[in-house]
Amino acid sequence: MNILPLTLLGFGFLMGIKHALDADHIAALSTILSRNKSIKDSSILGMFWGFGHTVALLVMGFLILLLKITVPEKIALSFELIVGTMLVLLGINLLVQIYKENIHIHKHIHKHMHGKEKHSHFHTHKHTKQHNHFHKSLYIGLLHGLAGSAALSLLVLTTINSIWLGLLYILIFGIGSIIGMMLISSIISIPFALISKRLENAKTMLRASSALISIIIGISVIYSTLIGGLL
């Protein structure tokens, strides 16, 4: 029995789990997870990210193994730039959503008296309907599968002569990333799920923090990519 293929596949699985913990992945998904109140739905969002990520890697890996091609550095850097831009846009979009859902005081409608003290009611303009952004998570996973440290896994394919073993490695890597992202998505969603409605300000601060972190990481990715060779 050849131990090398089993060792390689085990390595791929562990690398997949580790890959799911990359800062840009967590930042991107956290902007979506912050809108979720269900740990189960958040876990499914992570699964969709991992699925999209794996599909992109399988396609790229198949082309590399079958056609013996390599991804040009400029294209790889372009994907990184797109990912960085996406992180910034996701963060900005979340800040806009927070602003739209912000608490407004309508004194001219809800002002009334409690004894000698004027009192105004607060309310939000939040949509009550809960949306699950599974398709959005899938697209983010697809994009991440074409960029970032996932490209390192493709380097391993250059040492694999068998197409099927190479594709199996990517699949195992993808399963690891799916499991890793499902776990981290569930963990990230816990604070948002546990905070009660009476602590909406705390939840808003958490969401705003997720947005700002996504923007900062996105700018960092863009800067490092431009410095790395696009300019």
Residue pairs with C-beta under 8 A, 6 or more apart in sequence:
5 165
8 156
8 160
8 165
8 169
9 168
9 169
9 172
12 153
12 156
12 169
12 170
12 172
12 173
12 176
13 172
13 173
13 175
13 176
14 176
15 152
15 153
15 173
15 176
16 153
16 172
16 173
16 174
16 175
16 176
16 177
16 178
16 179
16 180
17 176
17 177
17 179
17 180
18 176
18 180
19 25
19 149
19 150
19 153
19 173
19 176
19 177
19 180
20 46
20 50
20 176
20 177
20 178
20 179
20 180
20 181
20 183
20 184
21 180
21 184
22 148
22 149
23 217
24 83
24 84
24 87
24 144
24 148
24 217
24 218
24 221
25 49
25 144
25 148
25 181
26 184
26 188
27 87
27 90
27 91
27 210
27 213
27 214
27 217
27 218
28 86
28 87
28 90
28 140
28 144
28 214
29 45
29 46
29 49
29 137
29 140
29 181
29 184
29 185
29 188
30 188
30 210
30 213
30 214
31 90
31 91
31 93
31 94
31 210
31 211
31 214
32 45
32 90
32 133
32 136
32 137
32 140
33 42
33 45
33 185
33 188
33 189
33 192
33 210
34 94
34 192
34 206
34 207
34 210
34 211
35 97
35 131
35 133
35 207
36 42
36 45
36 130
36 132
36 189
36 192
36 193
37 130
37 192
37 193
38 130
38 189
38 193
39 186
39 189
39 190
39 193
41 132
41 189
42 185
42 186
42 188
42 189
42 193
43 182
43 183
43 185
43 186
43 189
44 132
44 134
44 182
45 132
45 133
45 134
45 137
45 185
46 137
46 178
46 181
46 182
46 183
46 184
46 185
46 186
47 178
47 181
47 182
48 134
48 135
48 137
48 138
48 141
49 137
49 138
49 140
49 141
49 144
49 181
49 185
50 141
50 174
50 177
50 178
50 179
50 180
50 181
50 182
51 138
51 141
51 174
51 178
52 137
52 138
52 139
52 140
52 141
52 142
52 143
52 144
52 145
53 141
53 142
53 144
53 145
53 150
53 174
53 177
53 178
53 181
54 141
54 145
54 170
54 171
54 173
54 174
54 175
54 177
54 178
55 141
55 142
55 145
56 141
56 142
56 143
56 144
56 145
56 146
57 145
57 150
57 153
57 154
57 170
57 173
57 174
58 167
58 170
58 171
58 174
60 71
60 145
60 146
60 154
61 154
61 157
61 166
61 167
61 169
61 170
62 163
62 167
63 69
64 70
64 71
64 154
64 157
64 158
64 166
65 157
65 160
65 163
65 166
65 167
66 163
70 158
71 151
71 154
73 229
74 229
74 230
76 147
76 151
77 225
77 228
77 229
77 230
78 230
79 143
79 146
79 147
79 148
80 147
80 148
80 221
80 224
80 225
80 228
81 221
81 222
81 225
81 226
81 230
82 143
82 147
83 143
83 144
83 147
83 148
83 218
83 221
84 218
84 219
84 220
84 221
84 222
84 225
85 218
85 222
86 140
86 143
86 218
87 214
87 215
87 217
87 218
87 221
88 214
88 215
88 218
88 219
88 222
89 218
90 211
90 214
90 218
91 210
91 211
91 212
91 213
91 214
91 215
91 218
92 211
92 215
94 207
94 208
94 210
94 211
94 214
95 208
95 211
95 212
98 204
98 207
98 208
98 211
100 125
101 124
101 125
101 126
102 124
102 125
102 204
103 122
103 123
103 124
103 200
104 122
104 123
104 124
104 125
105 120
105 121
105 122
106 120
106 121
106 123
107 120
110 120
110 121
110 123
111 118
111 119
111 120
112 118
112 119
113 119
124 200
144 150
153 169
153 170
153 173
156 169
157 166
157 169
157 170
160 166
160 169
191 206
192 203
192 206
192 207
195 202
195 203
195 206
